[in-house]
Amino acid sequence: MAVNKKTATFEEALERLEEIVTQLESGDYPLEESMKLYEEGVALSGLCNKKLEKARQKIVTLQQAEEEADGQDE
């Protein structure tokens, strides 16, 4: 199952990445196909990392806003 890297959710990308890992670990694919799977996996890993970083940044921003609001209440 290919994943559209522009519209994929984190969960979809992670699910596909897990499929790729399973396929590569099986050793049932010829070298050329394995390389294609590996390349797709690297791209999906980067996508997942970007989405996690974006979520982390949002959490930090929300925490800072909450701290600022708490400081104004005092």
DSSP file (Angstrom, degrees, kcal/mol; ACC not computed):
  #  RESIDUE AA STRUCTURE BP1 BP2  ACC     N-H-->O    O-->H-N    N-H-->O    O-->H-N    TCO  KAPPA ALPHA  PHI   PSI    X-CA   Y-CA   Z-CA
    1    1 A M              0   0    0      0, 0.0     2,-0.2     0, 0.0    18,-0.1   0.000 360.0 360.0 360.0 113.4    0.0    0.0    0.0
    2    2 A A        -     0   0    0      1,-0.0     2,-0.4     2,-0.0    14,-0.0  -0.495 360.0-142.6 -78.6 151.4    1.6    3.2   -1.1
    3    3 A V        -     0   0    0     -2,-0.2     2,-0.8    10,-0.1     5,-0.0  -0.951  14.1-124.8-118.5 133.6    1.1    6.3    1.0
    4    4 A N    >>  -     0   0    0     -2,-0.4     4,-2.0     1,-0.2     3,-0.8  -0.682  21.1-156.4 -75.0 110.8    0.7    9.8   -0.4
    5    5 A K  T 34 S+     0   0    0     -2,-0.8    -1,-0.2     1,-0.2     8,-0.0   0.681  87.7  55.4 -67.6 -17.4    3.5   11.7    1.4
    6    6 A K  T 34 S+     0   0    0      1,-0.1    -1,-0.2    -3,-0.0    -2,-0.0   0.780 122.6  23.0 -84.5 -27.6    1.8   15.0    1.1
    7    7 A T  T <4 S+     0   0    0     -3,-0.8    -2,-0.2     2,-0.1    -1,-0.1   0.453  91.2 121.5-118.0  -2.5   -1.5   14.0    2.6
    8    8 A A     <  -     0   0    0     -4,-2.0     2,-0.1     1,-0.1    -5,-0.0  -0.330  56.0-132.2 -67.7 141.0   -0.6   11.0    4.8
    9    9 A T     >  -     0   0    0      1,-0.1     4,-2.4    -2,-0.0     5,-0.2  -0.423  28.5-105.5 -79.7 166.5   -1.3   11.2    8.5
   10   10 A F  H  > S+     0   0    0      1,-0.2     4,-2.7     2,-0.2     5,-0.2   0.924 122.5  51.6 -56.9 -45.0    1.4   10.2   11.0
   11   11 A E  H  > S+     0   0    0      1,-0.2     4,-2.4     2,-0.2    -1,-0.2   0.890 109.5  48.6 -63.1 -41.3   -0.4    7.0   11.7
   12   12 A E  H  > S+     0   0    0      2,-0.2     4,-2.3     1,-0.2    -1,-0.2   0.926 113.4  47.0 -64.4 -44.5   -0.7    6.1    8.0
   13   13 A A  H  X S+     0   0    0     -4,-2.4     4,-2.4     1,-0.2    -2,-0.2   0.910 113.4  48.4 -63.8 -42.3    3.0    6.8    7.4
   14   14 A L  H  X S+     0   0    0     -4,-2.7     4,-2.4    -5,-0.2    -1,-0.2   0.898 110.1  51.8 -65.7 -40.7    4.0    4.8   10.5
   15   15 A E  H  X S+     0   0    0     -4,-2.4     4,-1.9     2,-0.2    -2,-0.2   0.928 111.8  46.2 -61.2 -45.5    1.8    1.8    9.4
   16   16 A R  H  X S+     0   0    0     -4,-2.3     4,-2.4     1,-0.2    -2,-0.2   0.902 110.6  53.6 -64.2 -40.2    3.4    1.8    6.0
   17   17 A L  H  X S+     0   0    0     -4,-2.4     4,-2.4     1,-0.2    -2,-0.2   0.903 107.6  50.7 -61.3 -41.0    6.8    2.0    7.5
   18   18 A E  H  X S+     0   0    0     -4,-2.4     4,-2.2     2,-0.2    -1,-0.2   0.885 108.9  51.9 -63.4 -38.7    6.1   -1.0    9.7
   19   19 A E  H  X S+     0   0    0     -4,-1.9     4,-2.5     2,-0.2    -2,-0.2   0.918 109.4  49.9 -61.7 -43.6    4.9   -2.9    6.6
   20   20 A I  H  X S+     0   0    0     -4,-2.4     4,-2.9     2,-0.2     5,-0.2   0.916 109.0  51.3 -63.0 -44.0    8.2   -2.0    4.9
   21   21 A V  H  X S+     0   0    0     -4,-2.4     4,-2.7     1,-0.2    -1,-0.2   0.924 110.7  48.9 -59.3 -44.4   10.3   -3.2    7.8
   22   22 A T  H  X S+     0   0    0     -4,-2.2     4,-1.4     1,-0.2    -1,-0.2   0.920 112.1  48.9 -61.6 -43.7    8.4   -6.5    7.9
   23   23 A Q  H  X>S+     0   0    0     -4,-2.5     4,-0.8     1,-0.2     5,-0.6   0.926 113.5  45.8 -62.7 -44.9    9.0   -6.9    4.2
   24   24 A L  H ><5S+     0   0    0     -4,-2.9     3,-0.7     1,-0.2    -2,-0.2   0.888 110.2  53.7 -67.0 -38.3   12.7   -6.2    4.4
   25   25 A E  H 3<5S+     0   0    0     -4,-2.7    -1,-0.2    -5,-0.2    -2,-0.2   0.783  98.8  64.7 -66.9 -25.6   13.1   -8.4    7.4
   26   26 A S  H 3<5S-     0   0    0     -4,-1.4    -1,-0.2    -3,-0.3    -2,-0.2   0.822  91.0-147.8 -67.1 -29.7   11.6  -11.3    5.5
   27   27 A G  T <<5 +     0   0    0     -4,-0.8    -3,-0.1    -3,-0.7    -2,-0.1   0.651  61.2 122.0  71.8  14.4   14.4  -11.3    3.0
   28   28 A D      < +     0   0    0     -5,-0.6    -4,-0.1     2,-0.1    -1,-0.1   0.436  49.6  86.3 -88.9   0.1   12.0  -12.5    0.3
   29   29 A Y  S    S-     0   0    0     -6,-0.3     5,-0.0    -5,-0.1     0, 0.0  -0.796  80.6-112.7-107.5 143.7   12.6   -9.5   -2.1
   30   30 A P     >  -     0   0    0      0, 0.0     4,-2.7     0, 0.0     5,-0.2  -0.251  39.5-100.8 -65.2 161.8   15.3   -9.2   -4.7
   31   31 A L  H  > S+     0   0    0      1,-0.2     4,-2.5     2,-0.2     5,-0.2   0.882 120.5  51.5 -53.5 -46.3   18.0   -6.5   -4.1
   32   32 A E  H  > S+     0   0    0      1,-0.2     4,-1.8     2,-0.2    -1,-0.2   0.917 113.2  44.4 -61.7 -43.7   16.4   -4.0   -6.4
   33   33 A E  H  > S+     0   0    0      1,-0.2     4,-2.5     2,-0.2    -1,-0.2   0.891 111.9  53.7 -66.7 -39.8   13.0   -4.2   -4.8
   34   34 A S  H  X S+     0   0    0     -4,-2.7     4,-2.7     1,-0.2    -2,-0.2   0.896 107.0  51.8 -61.5 -40.3   14.5   -4.1   -1.4
   35   35 A M  H  X S+     0   0    0     -4,-2.5     4,-2.6    -5,-0.2    -1,-0.2   0.895 109.3  49.8 -64.4 -39.7   16.4   -0.9   -2.3
   36   36 A K  H  X S+     0   0    0     -4,-1.8     4,-2.3     2,-0.2    -2,-0.2   0.916 112.1  47.8 -64.0 -42.6   13.1    0.7   -3.4
   37   37 A L  H  X S+     0   0    0     -4,-2.5     4,-2.6     2,-0.2    -2,-0.2   0.917 111.3  51.0 -63.4 -42.4   11.4   -0.4   -0.2
   38   38 A Y  H  X S+     0   0    0     -4,-2.7     4,-2.5     2,-0.2    -2,-0.2   0.923 109.6  49.9 -61.3 -45.1   14.3    1.0    1.8
   39   39 A E  H  X S+     0   0    0     -4,-2.6     4,-2.1     1,-0.2    -1,-0.2   0.915 111.5  48.6 -60.5 -43.6   14.2    4.3    0.0
   40   40 A E  H  X S+     0   0    0     -4,-2.3     4,-2.5     1,-0.2    -1,-0.2   0.908 110.7  52.0 -62.2 -41.1   10.4    4.6    0.6
   41   41 A G  H  X S+     0   0    0     -4,-2.6     4,-2.6     2,-0.2    -2,-0.2   0.895 107.6  50.9 -62.2 -41.8   11.1    3.7    4.3
   42   42 A V  H  X S+     0   0    0     -4,-2.5     4,-2.2     2,-0.2    -1,-0.2   0.916 111.4  48.4 -62.4 -43.4   13.7    6.5    4.6
   43   43 A A  H  X S+     0   0    0     -4,-2.1     4,-2.1     1,-0.2    -2,-0.2   0.912 112.9  47.5 -63.4 -42.5   11.2    9.0    3.1
   44   44 A L  H  X S+     0   0    0     -4,-2.5     4,-2.8     2,-0.2    -2,-0.2   0.876 109.0  54.3 -67.4 -36.7    8.5    7.8    5.5
   45   45 A S  H  X S+     0   0    0     -4,-2.6     4,-2.5     2,-0.2    -1,-0.2   0.922 109.2  48.3 -61.5 -43.6   10.8    8.0    8.5
   46   46 A G  H  X S+     0   0    0     -4,-2.2     4,-2.3     2,-0.2    -2,-0.2   0.900 110.9  51.1 -62.2 -41.2   11.6   11.6    7.6
   47   47 A L  H  X S+     0   0    0     -4,-2.1     4,-2.4     2,-0.2    -2,-0.2   0.928 110.6  48.4 -61.7 -46.0    7.9   12.4    7.2
   48   48 A C  H  X S+     0   0    0     -4,-2.8     4,-2.5     1,-0.2    -2,-0.2   0.916 110.9  50.9 -61.5 -43.3    7.1   10.9   10.6
   49   49 A N  H  X S+     0   0    0     -4,-2.5     4,-2.5     1,-0.2    -1,-0.2   0.902 109.9  49.9 -62.3 -40.9   10.0   12.8   12.2
   50   50 A K  H  X S+     0   0    0     -4,-2.3     4,-2.4     2,-0.2    -1,-0.2   0.921 111.8  47.9 -63.1 -43.8    8.7   16.1   10.7
   51   51 A K  H  X S+     0   0    0     -4,-2.4     4,-2.1     2,-0.2    -2,-0.2   0.890 112.5  48.9 -66.2 -38.5    5.2   15.4   12.0
   52   52 A L  H  X S+     0   0    0     -4,-2.5     4,-2.6     2,-0.2    -2,-0.2   0.909 111.4  49.5 -65.8 -41.7    6.5   14.6   15.5
   53   53 A E  H  X S+     0   0    0     -4,-2.5     4,-2.6     2,-0.2    -2,-0.2   0.901 110.0  50.9 -64.6 -40.5    8.6   17.7   15.6
   54   54 A K  H  X S+     0   0    0     -4,-2.4     4,-2.0     2,-0.2    -1,-0.2   0.916 111.9  47.2 -62.3 -43.2    5.7   19.8   14.5
   55   55 A A  H  X S+     0   0    0     -4,-2.1     4,-2.2     2,-0.2    -2,-0.2   0.903 111.4  51.4 -64.9 -41.0    3.6   18.3   17.2
   56   56 A R  H  X S+     0   0    0     -4,-2.6     4,-2.4     1,-0.2    -2,-0.2   0.919 109.5  49.9 -61.8 -43.9    6.3   18.8   19.8
   57   57 A Q  H  X S+     0   0    0     -4,-2.6     4,-2.4     1,-0.2    -1,-0.2   0.885 109.4  51.6 -62.9 -38.8    6.7   22.5   18.8
   58   58 A K  H  X S+     0   0    0     -4,-2.0     4,-2.5     2,-0.2    -1,-0.2   0.904 109.4  50.1 -65.0 -41.0    2.9   22.9   19.2
   59   59 A I  H  X S+     0   0    0     -4,-2.2     4,-2.7     2,-0.2    -2,-0.2   0.922 110.4  49.5 -62.8 -44.0    3.0   21.4   22.6
   60   60 A V  H  X S+     0   0    0     -4,-2.4     4,-2.5     2,-0.2    -2,-0.2   0.923 111.5  49.4 -60.9 -43.9    5.8   23.7   23.7
   61   61 A T  H  X S+     0   0    0     -4,-2.4     4,-2.3     1,-0.2    -2,-0.2   0.917 112.2  47.6 -61.4 -44.1    3.9   26.7   22.3
   62   62 A L  H  X S+     0   0    0     -4,-2.5     4,-2.2     2,-0.2    -1,-0.2   0.896 111.7  50.2 -65.1 -40.0    0.8   25.7   24.2
   63   63 A Q  H  X S+     0   0    0     -4,-2.7     4,-2.5     2,-0.2    -2,-0.2   0.910 111.0  49.0 -64.7 -41.6    2.7   25.1   27.4
   64   64 A Q  H  X S+     0   0    0     -4,-2.5     4,-2.4     2,-0.2    -2,-0.2   0.908 110.7  50.2 -64.5 -41.4    4.4   28.5   27.1
   65   65 A A  H  X S+     0   0    0     -4,-2.3     4,-2.2     2,-0.2    -1,-0.2   0.894 111.5  49.3 -63.1 -39.5    1.0   30.2   26.5
   66   66 A E  H  X S+     0   0    0     -4,-2.2     4,-2.6     2,-0.2    -2,-0.2   0.915 110.7  49.4 -66.1 -43.1   -0.4   28.5   29.6
   67   67 A E  H  X S+     0   0    0     -4,-2.5     4,-2.1     1,-0.2    -2,-0.2   0.900 111.4  49.4 -62.8 -40.7    2.5   29.5   31.7
   68   68 A E  H  X S+     0   0    0     -4,-2.4     4,-1.5     2,-0.2    -1,-0.2   0.904 111.5  49.0 -65.0 -41.2    2.2   33.1   30.6
   69   69 A A  H  X S+     0   0    0     -4,-2.2     4,-1.1     1,-0.2    -2,-0.2   0.901 110.8  50.3 -65.9 -40.5   -1.5   33.0   31.3
   70   70 A D  H  X S+     0   0    0     -4,-2.6     4,-0.6     1,-0.2     3,-0.3   0.880 108.6  53.1 -64.0 -37.1   -0.9   31.6   34.8
   71   71 A G  H  < S+     0   0    0     -4,-2.1     3,-0.4     1,-0.2    -1,-0.2   0.810 106.7  52.2 -68.3 -29.8    1.7   34.3   35.4
   72   72 A Q  H  < S+     0   0    0     -4,-1.5    -1,-0.2     1,-0.2    -2,-0.2   0.737 100.9  62.3 -77.7 -22.9   -0.8   37.0   34.5
   73   73 A D  H  <        0   0    0     -4,-1.1    -1,-0.2    -3,-0.3    -2,-0.2   0.712 360.0 360.0 -74.0 -20.2   -3.4   35.6   37.0
   74   74 A E     <        0   0    0     -4,-0.6    -1,-0.2    -3,-0.4    -2,-0.1   0.486 360.0 360.0 -79.6 360.0   -1.1   36.3   39.9
